[in-house]
Structures are given as C-alpha cells and as structure tokens.
Amino acid sequence: MTLTKQRNTRLFLLGTLLGLAAFLCVYGVSALDVTNDAFLRGGYIEQDVQQHYAGWLFYRQSPLSLPLCETDHLNWPDGTSIAFTDSIPLFAAFFRLLSPLLPQTFQYFGLYTALCFALQGGFAALLVGLFVHSDLTALLGSVPFVLSPILLERAFRHTSLAAHFLILAALYYYVLGTRQNRFCFKGLFAVNALAIALHPYFVPMTYAVTFALLAGHVQRNRKPAKPAAFLAADLAATACVGWLFGVFSGSGAGGAGNQYGYFSMNLNALWNPTSRGVVWSLFLPVQNQTGGNYDGFNYLGLGVLLGAAAAVLWGDWALRRRLPALLRRHLWLLFVCACLTVFAVSNVVTANGATLARIPLPQALVELATTLRSSGRMFWPVYYLIMLTAVAGLARLCAALPVKQGGALALACMCLVQLADLSPALSQKAASLRAYSPIVTDLVTGTTPELSATTDFFDAVRGRYATLIALDPLTRTGLELALYAADEGMNSTDTAVVARYNEEAAAARRASLIDEVLAGGLRGDCLYVTERAETFLRLADAAEEQGAWCGALYAQVGDGEAEPVLYVIAPGLEGYRHDLAVAYSEDFPLRVADYSDDYWYQGVLSTNLADIGREADANKVVLFYDTPLARRRLAAGAVLLCGEQRYPVLDVNDSDEGWLMVTLDTADARPLVGKDLVIE
C-alpha cells in the first residue's frame, strides 16, 4: 500500500470516528436502540419523522415484490412506494428482507443517521486532507463538516436527507480528478447510484459536481467520448437503482403542495441563524424570512463565516496573479454552482422579510421545477464548497505564519468559535431527542388521554376494521392515524404520509366513497374519518341509517375550550360514549363555516361591503355549509344559542350552491366564530 493510500485510509477511519463522536455528543445513544421508537412516534422537532416511520411500518407488513419498497397498505387500493414517505428505500428494503429475524418493534433511523455522521466525517477528512499535510489539521478542518448546521437541521427531522456525505464524496472526487486529470472513479460512479436509493434530492447535487468534473476534463483534453460514456453508464445505473427501489413507482407528481418558489433560499440564508423552531447562533441576530424560506436554511455558522472572510481576503492578496488560471481551471464547477444557486433562490427572490421579485416562468417549467419544490436544498454543494474554502484557506494562510502548527491552531480557534456560536441549537437538538420516553399521550392531540376522546375511541374500535378511509385529506391528524393504522395492520386511503401521488385519482376515490355511503353502500369493515364537519354532516344521516355510530371526537388542549379534532363514522359500533365525544343527533352542534374571502372573514360577512352595497349587513350574516342537518335546523324563526346569548334567525339564503347564508337579529355575530352552536 502506498503512503498516499495509507494516509487516506487513516484519515477516513479517524474522520468516521470523529463523525460518530459528534453524533453521540449531540444525540446520545438512545436513538441507536432499534427497539426505541418513542422519538419517532412523538415527532422529533417536527412531525415528518412520523411519516418516515409509518412508511416503514406499512412496508414491513407488505409482501416482497419487484420493484422493492412498494406497499398497497398506503394510498389504498392504489398503493405507493415508500420512497415517497422518505423512509430511506435502501435501508427499508434491506431490513424488510431481515424482517422475520427482527424484534416486533424495530427502527433503523438512528443507525442510519449515525452512519451518515460517520461517513460525513470520513469524507470530510479526505476532502480537507487534499489541501493540508497534517492529519491533525485535516481532522480539525473536518469538525465544521460533521457539525454542519444543514446536516444537524435534517437529522431526525427529514432523516433521509442527512446523507450529506454524498456531496462531500462527490467534491472529493472532483478535486482529486481535477488534480490527476482523471474522471473515471468507481467511488464517484457508486455515489451517484447510491444517492437515488437514499433520497432523490441528492441526485441533481452529486451529478452537478460529476458534470463539472467531466466537462472540465473534456475542456482540457478535447476527448469527449470516454467522459460521455462514463456519464451515460452512470445515469443508466442510477436509473436501474431508482427502479429497483421504487423511486419511479409513483402514479403522478401530485401531492407536491406548494409550487416551486415557495421553499426557496432567502438571500440572507448564509448568515441568518434560524430555521423552523430552532435558533442557531449565540452571537448573530435572527433575521426575517418569508413563506417557506425556513426550508432553504443554509446558515454557515460564525466560525465558518469568519474563516471564509479571512480566506477570501488572503486569496485576493496571495492568489491575485493565479486567480484567472484558477477560474479557467474550475470554470465548469463555477457554472454548476451558479446554476444551483439560481435554482435555490428560485424565481421568487426574497431578502429578509421582503419579496424582491417574482420572475414569470412558463407553467410547464414551473411544474417541472416543482418536482424539486424545496429548491433551497439545491444550494448544499455550494454551501460545502464555501465551508471548504474557509477551512482550506484559513489553514494555508496561517501555515505560513512563524508559529508551529499555525494552520492547526487557526482551525482550532475557528472550531471553538463555531461550536460556541451553534451551542443553542446543539443544546436544543440534544434535549429534544432525549426528552422522548414511552409516556402515554393521546393518539392525535398529544395531550393526556383524560383530556381527549381520540385515544379512548381508537382503543374501543381496535381490531374491528380492516381499512381506515379518509373522506378528506387529513392535514392535522393524518400522520398519527397512519401510525395507528400501521400498528393495527389496517389499510389506509389517506395520502398525508405520501409526498407524491396522483391527486386526481385520490380525489376521485374520495368522491366515489362518499357517493357509495350516500347510496347505501357503507362498508362494514371500514372506519371512516374526516377533519371537516361539512363532509361528516353530509353523510351522517345516511350512515346512521345503515347502522353506524357517527360522532365528533373532541380534545381539551391547554386552558381553552374543547375543540373537535376528528369526525368518525364507525359501522356496527353501538352505544359508544365519552365525555369528550358528541354522538350525531338532531341536537348535534353546528359551527359557522371558517371561510374568508374579499367579503367574508371566518364565515361572517364583514369586509369591503361598500363594494357590493351591503354595509347594513355588516357582521349580521353568517355562513354555514349546506348539509341536511343544517337545512332542517336553520330556518327563519330558529334561534342560535351560544352560551347565554340568543341569536334569532331572520332569513336563510341558499342561492350559492353548497352554502347557507343566515341573517341574524344581532349587531355583531362575530362571537359565534369557532363555537359550538345549539339551535332551538
């Protein structure tokens, strides 16, 4: 083994130990217990980990097939690939094969994240080692990488996106290939193919760096055939891996939610120390963001910012004569960095709390870009190049000083500043994970079971139903109900867990199921749920006639009044009672529709009324969904009761399809908003 290979092996092993040590210091060992799923069920930092875990639970119960990672238990009956639940397809498939040997409770997300940190350290040490001679300096330069804010931000939140080592590996092969005038690396080939089996978002990042290496090689050597063949073969291998792990199994690009431009990178992202629910800096102030900028989080840390500034100033002085040659040498890398940055910023350009520009794009292009709608993530290769510039530049700058190990000393100081700056976030990340334990909480609301009807209800119907039917998208309770359905071995029609699906097919399926109930075809082995009162009230009469228990499940959250969390239709269930469950009847409470537009605010006619000549009706007309119960109960002469207050009904107008506009004998109907209303 040559000295270079020996050093690379040594650096990689030391770097992996450094990365693993960083993981253990921040998260401890609890997540490495494969039988501990409390932090996944609890929704560490954000609920996305419930999505990842639910996908694995559904897949574990599914028969093996090709492509791998497909389950028909989710998005039933169409099914889906758990590549779209971010359940880490490579790991899911591997452990699915071992499932008969695994304990009943098994999670691999802790092992995966620890491995990502270890490989982050290994490839960081190799990358930095290309620019420094000392192993100590290389390891010190790896510290900012293993405690990278954008890595820590994704770990156990968007778990599969913790594989940042793929980007570092691609950059390592780029630097090595440029220096050796090579392009064909087995490791780079494998990195690109592996990326799609972990998370497809990494594919354009690693291929951008690969393209820069290949294009630069062609520019220098004027021989495009072999680089083109390498790229074609790598793309083919990546496509095959993607097919094998079900990445192309989605039946549509729907479910994307916000379009390209919403989850963009704010122009202040590099020095703005805030993301969703986490403050990242001890020293720098939090700045404003707009919309979904939180997902374009790219804070570098004060230590790296200072190091980058020093490196740029040194480079301007020391490399001025060589700068044109360096720019020509890395022209294609600069090109892909510019492209990634432009895509990350998007056509909705934001700075602090302001939107500077909305650049019109063809709709076809917007739809294509929406495939990678969280565009701020595409900046990550540029982010790590900036970090590398800070580390390598500072090390080289200070190595020339008349101080022994000057480069190592400078990097040690940078690391201390970086760690001190990130200490609030590191503490919060550690405390948030370690706080989880198997304490019993409500299934849906997270409150104690005594303050909610949901846990008691789902305990009461345990084992009765084969399928959970979501009559509408479950935006608030879908992830918890997915875990319940997976635990019970049920199918689920809900799409809350699935990032990509055919929206038109899902909407048509929900409409068909609603029509089926109205036509008398209630399925006895299905539990029907919805978060929308209007859907429930539309079906309740028909379902009750077919022998179902129909009602609303309430929860007491905080010091406020109990709020309805979920509406359920349970075929064959008789006489269910709970203090916070309201069974459907003629006395079932109604609520003003939570609807707002130019004239209505939360279901009360109250804004811009001069435009339509209805100033006299201000705050006197309220909006209800047009349902059978509302039509029976709401009529002229009826009285709405809200606490001790009485609101006589003067008129009911049904001229707008789907709505009942109710005029009340009152000067101000706004106190009715969000209240259960009894009708006399």
N, C-alpha and C positions, 0 to 999 in steps of 0.2 A: 504494500500500500504506500503510495507516495505521501510526501509530507503534506501536500495540499489536501488530499483525501482524509488523512489523519486529522488535520485541523478541522475540516468540515464536519467530520463525524463527531469530534469532540465538542465543537461549537453547537451542533444540532442537539446533542444529548444534554449539554449544560443549559441550552435555551429551553428545551422541553421541561426540564426540572424547574427552571425559573418560572415558566408559564403555569405549571401545575402549582407551584408555591403561591403564585399570585391568586389563582383560583381558590385555594384553601384559605388564604388570608382573608379574602373578601367573603366567601360563601360558606366556609367551614366544610364539614363532611356530611351533613345531613342529607344533602341532595344526592350524594353518592350511594345512599341506601336505596336499592332498587325497589324495596317494599314501602318506601315513604312517598306517598303521593299527595300529602296534605297541602304542600305549597302549590301543586298543580291544580288541585280541586279548589283551593282558595283564591286562585287568580293572582299570582305574584305580580305586584306593581300594576298590572293591567290584566284584563280577563283573557287575553289571547292564548295564554298557556292552557286554559281550559279547552280551547279549540284544538290545540295540538294533541292534548291527552285524549280527548274524546275521539279524535280521528284514529288514534292507535287502538283504543278500546273497541271501536266498531270493526276495525280491520282484523284484530286478533280473533274475532268471532266468525270471520268470513272464510269461506273455502279458498284454498290456494288456486291461483289461475295465472294465466299469462294474458296481458301484462300483469306484473305484480302490483301490489298496493291498491287494488280495486276492491270496493265493498258495495254491496247492494243494500246494506242496512241504513246507510245515509242517503238523503235525497231519494228516498224510496218512492216508487219502484225503479227509477232510472239508474240509481247508483251513482258513484263518483270515485275518483281516485283520491287517496289521502295525501297525494302531492298537493292537493288544493285545500288541505287542512293544516299545511305546514308541519306535518308530523314526521319529517325527515325520512323520505322514502327509503334510502339505503339502510338505515337502522331499523325501520319498521319491517322491511322485508326480511332482514337477517334474523331479527328476533321472532318474527312470525314463524319462520322455519323451526326455531327452537321452542316455540310456544308450549308444546307438551311437557317440556322439561323445566319450564319456568314456574315460579310461585304464582298463586292466583292474582295477587297484586304485584304488578311489575311495571316499572317506568325506567326508560333509558335516557331521559332528558338530562339528568345530572351527569351521567357518564359521557354523553355526547359533548356537553358544554365543557367539562373538564378536559376532554381530548382536544377541543378547539383551542382552549387556552394553552395547553401544552404545545400543540403544533404552531400556534401563534408565536410562542417563544422560540421554538426551534427554527422556523423560517426567518424570524426577525434577527436572530443571532447570525444566521448565514448571510442575510442581506447586509446587515451592518458590517459583518466581517469582511465584506468585499472592499470596504473603504477604510478600515483601520487594521493595524497589525497586531495589537494586543488583544488577547482573549478577554481580559478584564474590561477593556474599553468596549469591546463588542457586546458583552453582557450588560454593561451599564447602558449602552445605547439601545438595548432591547427592552429595557424597563418601560419606556413610554409606549411601546407597542403592545406589551402584554397587559398594560393598564390603560389602553386606549379608550377614551370616552365613548367612541362609537361602538366599540366592542362591548363594553360594560352596559351600554344602553340597550343592546339587543339581547344579551344573555338572560335567559329565563323570562324574557318578555316576548320577543319574536325569536324563539330559540334556534330555529334552523338558520337564521341569519347571523349566528355567531361564528360562522366558518370564515372569518376574515383571513385566516392563514392561506386560503386560496389566492387572495390578492397578493399577499406578500410573496408567495411561491412564484406567481407569475412575474412579479417585479424582479425577483432574484434571477430567474432565468433570462429576463430581458437584459439586465446589467451584465450577467455572465456571457450571454450570447453576443452582445454588442462588443464586449472586450475581446472575445475569442473569435469574432467574425463567424459565429455559428448560429444556427436557428433550430436544428433538429435535436430536441431534448425529449427523452422518454418521459421525464418528470412533467414537463410542460404539457405534453400530449395527455398524460393522465389527469393533470389538474383540470384541464378543460372538460374532460369527460366526467370527472367526479363532480364538478360543480353542479351539473343538472340533477344529479342524484341527491344533492343536499338541499339546494334551493335554486330555482331557475334565475333568480335575480343576479346570481354571481356569474352567469354565463356571459352576458354582454361585458361585464367588467374584465374577466380574465381574457376573453377574446379580444378586447380592445388593446390590452397590453401585448398579446400574441401578435395581433396585426401590426402593431408598431415595430416589433422585432423583425417580422418577416418583410415588411415594407422597407425598413432600413437596410436589411441585408440585400434586398433587390437593388436598392438605390446605390449601394457601394459596389456590388459585384456584377450588376447588369445580367443576372441569370435568374429569371423568374420561375422556371419550370419546377425545380425541386421545392422551393418555398410554397408554390401554389399547390403542389401535390401533397405536401405536409398539411397545409390548411384544409384541403378537401378531405383528406383522410381523417383528420381530427374532427371536422364537422360531422362526417358520417358516423364516427364512433360516438360522438356526443348525442347525435340523433338516435342511435341504437340504444344507448343507455337511457335516454329520455323515454323512449317507447317501452323499454323493459320495466321501468319503474313507474309507468302510468302517467307521465307528465303530459302526454298528448291525448289522454283519455277523456278530457273534458268535452262536454257536448255543446259548449258555447263559451263565449268570453263574458257572459253576463255576470252579475253579482259584483261587478267591479266597484259599484258605489260611485264615489266622486271621480270626475274625469281628470285626465292629465292636466296639471297646472295647479291642482289643489294641494297636493302633498309635495310642494316644491321646496327648494332651498332658498331661504332668505339670504339677502346679500350680507347680512351681519352674522351668518351662521358660524364662521370660524372663531369669532370672539364673543358670541352670545351664549353664556353658560346656563341654558335652560332647555329642558325637554319636557315631556308630558309627566308632570308630577314630581320632577327631580330638579334640584338646584345643584349645579356642578362646580361652582367656584367659591372659594373662601374670600377671594380678593376682588374679582371683577363683578360689576353690577349686571343683573338680569336686564335684558332689553326686550322690547316688544316684538311680537310676531303677528302674523295674520293667518287665518284659516288653518290649513293643515301643515304649516311650517314646522311644527314640532317633529314631524316625521322626517324632515330634512335636517335634523340635528347633526352638526358637524363641528362641535366645539373642540379646539385643539388642546386646550389647557395652557395656563400661563407660562409654565416652563418651556413648552414647545414653541409658543408664540415668541418668547424672548430669544430662544435658541435660533429660530428661523430668522428673526430680525438681525441677529448677530451674523448668521451665515450669509445673508444677503449683502450686508454691508462689507463683510470680508471678501465675498466673491466679487463685488463691484470693484474693490481695490486690487485684489490679488489676481483675479482672472480676467481683467478687462481685455487684455490682448488675446486671450484664448477664447473669449466668450463667443465671437462669431463662429469659430470652428466647432465649439460645443453645441451651439444652436443647430448648426447644419448636421452634426452627428446625431442629434436626438430630435430632428425635425418631426418625424412621424410620431414620436411619443408626445411632443408638444401638441401636435394636431389632434390626437385622440383625447388628450387631456382637455383641450379646448372644446371638443365635441361633447365629452362627458359633462363638463361644467355647464355648457349651454343647455343641455338636456336637463340637468339637475335644477337649474334656475327656472327653466320652462318658459312658456310664452306668457305666463302671469308673473311679471317681475315685481318682487316685493323687497322692501328695505325697511327694517324696523316694523312699525305698525302700518305702513303705507303701501298701497299698490301703485307702483310707478307706471306700469304699462300692461295692457292686455293686447298682445300681438295676435291678430286674427290668423288662424290657420285653417286649411281645408278640413272639413269634418272627417274625411277619410283618414287624414294624417293624425287628427286628434284621437280617433278611435284606435288607430294602430299604436300610438304612444300610450294610450290608456292601458294597454297590456302590461306596461311597466308604470302604472299610475303613480307610484311612490317615487317620483323622479329624483328627489333629493338624495336617495341612496346611491345613485349613479356617480356621485362625486367621490366615493370612497377610494378608488385608486389614486385620484389626485390628492386626497387627504393624506394618504400614506406616503406619497412622494414628497409632500411638504414636510411631513414628520421626518422622513429620511434626510431631506435637505438640512433640517435643523440639527439632527444628530450628527451626520457625517460632517457638515460644515463646521459645527462647533468643535468637534473632535480634532479636525485638521487645523483649524485656526489656533487652538490652544496647544496643540502638539508642538508648534513652532516656538512656544514660549520657553524661556530658560528655567523651566520647572520640571522636575522628574514626573513622568506620567501626567503631563499637563492636560492631555486630551481626556484621560480618565477622570481627572479631578474636575474638569469643566462639566463633563456629563453627569458626574455625581451631584454637583450643585444643581444642574438642570433637573435631575430626577427629584431632588429634595423639594425644589420649588413646585414641580408638577404634582407631587404627592400631597404637599400641603394645600395646594390650590384645589385639588379634587377631593380632599378629605370629607367635605359634607356629603357628597354623592356616594363615596365609598362607604361611609357610615350608614347612610340610608339604605343602600343596596344590601349590606350585610344584615342590618336589623330587619328589613322587610322579609328576607328569606327565613331567617331564624325564628321569626315570630309565629310561623305556622306550626300547628300541632293538631292532633285529631279531636279537638274540641267540637262538640256537636253544635252546628248552627243551622239555620233554616236553609232549605234546599235552594230557594230562589232569592230571598232578600238578604241573606247574611245575618239577620237578626237572630235572637234566641227563639227557639221554636214556640215558646209561650206567647210570643208577640206576632205570630203569623199562622195562617191556616194551611199554608202550602205543604210544609213537611208532614203534618198530620194527614192531609188529604192523600198525598202520594204514598204514604205508608198504608193508608186504608185500601188503596187500589193496587197495591203491589201484587204482581203475578196474575192480574185479571186480564190484561190486554197484550196483544202481540205487536201493535203499531201505535205510535204517537203521531197523530195527524195535526199539523199546524194549519189552521184555517187562514192564517195571515203570516207574513214574516214575523218571527219572534225577535224583535230588536233588543229587548231588555232581558228576557228570561231564556233565550234560546240556548246559550252555552250550558247553563246549569241543567236544563231539561235534556240536553244531549247527553250529558254525563249520566243522568238518571236513566235515560232510555238504554244507553250502552250497558250500564250495570244490570239492568233488567233483561238484557238480551232482546230488546224490542227493536223494531224498525222505526225510522223517523223520517217523515216527509219534509221536515224543516231544513232550510238552507242556511241557517245562521252560522253553522260551523264550516261552510264551504265557501272558499274565496272566489271560485269561478264555477258557474253553472249556467244552464240555459234558462234565462229569466222568463222567456215567453212560455216555455214548456212548464216551468214551475207555476206561473200564474194560471195557465190553462188547467193544470192539475188541481189547483186550489178551487178554481171556479167549478170544475166538474164535481168535486167532492161536496161543495156547498149545494149544488143543484141536486145531487144524489140524496142528501139529507132532506131537502125540501120535498123531494118526490117520494119520500117514504123508505129510502134505502139506507137507513142508518146501519153502520157495520157494528155488529156486536162485539168484535174482537179489537176494536179501535177506540182509543181515548182521544177526543177532540179538544184542542186548546186554542185560544186566541187571546191576544192582549187588547183587542178592540171591542168595545162594548157594542158597537153597531153591528158587527158581524155576529156576535153572540145573540143579540136580541132579534136579529133576523131569523135565526134558526131555532131559538129556544122553544117556541110553540110546537113546531113540527117534531123536534127531538123529544120533547116531553111526552107527546102523544105516542111516540114509539118506545116508551119505557126507559128513557134516560134520566139520570139526575143531572140537572142543569143549575149552575150557580157561579157566583163570583167568590174568589179567594182573596181575602184582604190581608194586609200586613200593617203592623204598627211600627213605623220607623221613626226613631228619635222621639221628640216630645209632641209631634203633630198628630193630627187625626189619622185614623186608619185609612189606607188607600187601597183600592182594588189593584191587585197585581196581575191576576190571571182569571180568565173566564173558561170554564170547563163544561164539556158535555160528556157524561160518563154513562154509556149504555149499561143497563142492568144493575146499576148501583142503586140501592134503596135506602132511604132514610138517613143519608149522611148529615151529620150535624157538627158544628164547631162554632164557638163564639165569634170567630172572625170569618165565617163563611156565610154567604147570603144565598139561600136557595131561590131559584126563579119562581115567581108567582105574579099575580096581578098587582101586588104591592111592591114588586121589585123596584128599587130606586133608579131613577133616571138621572142623567147628568147633561148639562149644557155641552154641546159639541165643542171641542177645543180646536176651533177653526179661526184662522186670521187671514185677511187679505186687505185690499185698499179700504174696505168699509167695515169689516168685522174684526174685532180683536178678542180672541179667546171665546168666540161664539156670541159676542154682544155687538150689536150694530152701534158703532160709536165713533168712527173716524171718517173724515173727508165727506161728511154728509151734505155739505152745501153743494158739492158737485152734482148730487142727484136729487137735490131739493127735499131732503128728508130730515132737516135739522130738528123738527118737532119729535122725531122718533129716537133721538139720541138716548142710548142706554135704557131703552124701554123694550126693544125687540131682541129676543134670544133665539139661538139656533139649536135645533135638535136633529139627530139623524132620524130619517123616516123609517121606522120599524113598526111591526104590527102592534106591539105593546104601546109605543108612543102614540100611534093613531087612536088606539082605544081610550087611552087615558087623557090625552091632551085635546081639549075642545073648549070652545067658549063656555065660560061658567065654571070650569075647573079651577082649582086653587093649588098653587105650588107652595109646599111648606119647606122652609129652610130654617131649622132651629125654631125659634119662637115667631119668626116673621112669616107673613102670609102674602102671596103674590097672586092675585086673581088673574085668570087668563081672559083677555078681551077678544083676541082673534087668533086664528091659526091659518097660515097661508102655506099651501103645498105646491105652489106654481113652479118651484125649482125642483126637478126630479132628484129624489134622494134626501130632501131636506124638508123640515117643518120649521117655518118662521113664526114664532109665537110672540104676540104682543101682550105685554103685561101691564097691569094697572099699578105702575110704580114710577118713581122718578129716577131710580137707579137700580138696574138689575145686575150690576157687576158683582155684588156679594154672592151671587149664585154660582159663579165660576168655580169649578173644582169641588163642588159639594154634592152629596147625595140628596136628591130631591124626592120627597114623598108627595103624592098627588091625591087630593081629595076629589 
